Amino acid sequence: MLTLHHAVAFLVFAVCVLSALLALVAYRRRGHGGRLVAHALALAQTLIVAQVAIGLLLLADHRHADKGAHYMYGGLAVLTVAWPWFYAPPDPRRRLAWFAGATLFAAVLAVRAYMTA
């Protein structure tokens, strides 16, 4: 299970960065993103939640991280991708920018969580 947690960590980082870049390019081109960008952002959010679920399974098996900061950064990554769902503006273009920025920031937090494990 720990190996899966590490493998998903790399996948989370790659998908978050890729989807954030896709969204930022779509934002820059004055578009709303389309299906590909929406699905990429949703995949990034799903992978972050899956990573947390795997981490909770590891905790249930009494396998704890050495440093408590690992849990803080992981929790902040989840909150970061959840934040735009509540506070993003209704304008589709600006909403895309919020989700892109949140996903990129979640990638940074995920890397930080991996480094503190």
Buried (B, 14 or more C-beta within 10 A) or exposed (E): EEEEBEEBBEBBBEBBBBBBBBBBEBBEEEEBBEEEBBEBBEBBBEBBBBBBEBBEEBEEEEEEBEEEBBBBBBBBBBEBBBBBEEEBEEEEEEBBBBBBBBBBBBBBBBBBBBEBB
